[in-house]
Amino acid sequence: MPQQIILINLEKPKEKKLEEDIDWFCNSFGLSSGRDTENIATRIVQDLLLQLAEKDDKVSSDAIAENLEVNLSRVNHHIRNLIKSGIIYREKRGLYIRGGSLKAAVQEMKKDSERIFQELEIIAEEIDERMGLKNR
């Protein structure tokens, strides 16, 4: 599955407040787009974190939809985007944070982006050579 990593350089919250930090985290990855006026993606991440912290078991999209009082199809739409971003993954019918924590997910995504940039650099160099462009 193609992965899309969006990074937005936002000013960190001034004070340590859990909800604001989670909101900043999600916004930094572009998870709350202009169309997501209710911040469903951020609310899904918050609920997923809460459920995983309470129980070391899988979390279902049904449970998230019920907790957030949001239509299951809307929740699943945002979950697909969260999976594409690389922050969460689905195994069987359960949802999990990649690597087991947000920090591990970020580290894994960083490795992914480094691999992608390495591949881009190799192809870019080949294109430059074929076009006769030289590095300065």
For each residue, the residues with C-beta under 8 A, 3 or more apart:
1: 83 84
2: 84
3: 84 85 86 112
4: 84 85
5: 29 85 86 109 112 113 116
6: 29 30 85
7: 28 29 30
8: 27 28 29 30
9: 28
10: 24 27 28
11:
12: 24
13: 16 17 20 21 24
14:
15: 20
16: 13 21
17: 13 20 21
18: 21 22
19: 22 23 46
20: 13 15 17 23 24
21: 13 16 17 18 24 25
22: 18 19 25 26 42 45 46 49
23: 19 20 26 27 32 39 42
24: 10 12 13 20 21 27 28
25: 21 22 28 29 45 102
26: 22 23 29 31 32 39 41 42 45
27: 8 10 23 24 30 31 32 42
28: 7 8 9 10 24 25
29: 5 6 7 8 25 26 85 87
30: 6 7 8 27 33
31: 26 27 36 41 42 45 81 82 85 87
32: 23 26 27 36 39 41 42
33: 30 36
34: 37
35:
36: 31 32 33 39 40 41 78
37: 34
38: 43 70
39: 23 26 32 36 42 43
40: 36 43 44 68 70 74 75 78
41: 26 31 32 36 44 45 78 81 82
42: 22 23 26 27 31 32 39 45 46
43: 38 39 40 46 47 68 70
44: 40 41 47 48 64 68 75 78 79 82
45: 22 25 26 31 41 42 48 49 82 87 88
46: 19 22 42 43 49 50
47: 43 44 50 51 59 64 67 68
48: 44 45 51 52 59 64 88 95 97
49: 22 45 46 52 53 97 102
50: 46 47 53 54
51: 47 48 54 55 59 63 64 67
52: 48 49 55 56 59 96 97
53: 49 50
54: 50 51
55: 51 52
56: 52
57: 94
58: 91 92 93 94 95 96
59: 47 48 51 52 63 64 94 95 96
60: 63 64 93 94 95
61: 64 65 72 75 76 79 95
62: 65 66 72
63: 51 59 60 66 67
64: 44 47 48 51 59 60 61 67 68 75 79 95
65: 61 62 68 69 70 71 72 74 75
66: 62 63 69
67: 47 51 63 64
68: 40 43 44 47 64 65 75
69: 65 66
70: 38 40 43 65 74 75
71: 65 74 75
72: 61 62 65 75 76
73: 76 77
74: 40 65 70 71 77 78
75: 40 44 61 64 65 68 70 71 72 78 79
76: 61 72 73 79 80
77: 73 74 80 81
78: 36 40 41 44 74 75 81 82
79: 44 61 64 75 76 82 83 88 90 95
80: 76 77 83 84
81: 31 41 77 78 84 85
82: 31 41 44 45 78 79 85 87 88
83: 1 79 80 86 87 88 89 90
84: 1 2 3 4 80 81
85: 3 4 5 6 29 31 81 82 109
86: 3 5 83 98 105 108 109 112
87: 29 31 45 82 83 97 98 102 105 109
88: 45 48 79 82 83 95 96 97 98 105
89: 83 95 96 98
90: 79 83 93 94 95 96
91: 58 94 96
92: 58
93: 58 60 90
94: 57 58 59 60 90 91
95: 48 58 59 60 61 64 79 88 89 90
96: 52 58 59 88 89 90 91 100
97: 48 49 52 87 88 100 101 102 104 105
98: 86 87 88 89 104 105 108 109
99: 103 104 105 107 108
100: 96 97 104
101: 97 104 105
102: 25 49 87 97 105 106
103: 99 106 107
104: 97 98 99 100 101 107 108
105: 86 87 88 97 98 99 101 102 108 109
106: 102 103 109 110
107: 99 103 104 110 111
108: 86 98 99 104 105 111 112
109: 5 85 86 87 98 105 106 112 113
110: 106 107 113 114
111: 107 108 114 115
112: 3 5 86 108 109 115 116
113: 5 109 110 116 117
114: 110 111 117 118
115: 111 112 118 119
116: 5 112 113 119 120
117: 113 114 120 121
118: 114 115 121 122
119: 115 116 122 123
120: 116 117 123 124
121: 117 118 124 125
122: 118 119 125 126
123: 119 120 126 127
124: 120 121 127 128
125: 121 122 128 129
126: 122 123 129 130
127: 123 124 130 131
128: 124 125 131 133 134 135
129: 125 126 132 133
130: 126 127
131: 127 128
132: 129
133: 128 129
134: 128
135: 128
136:
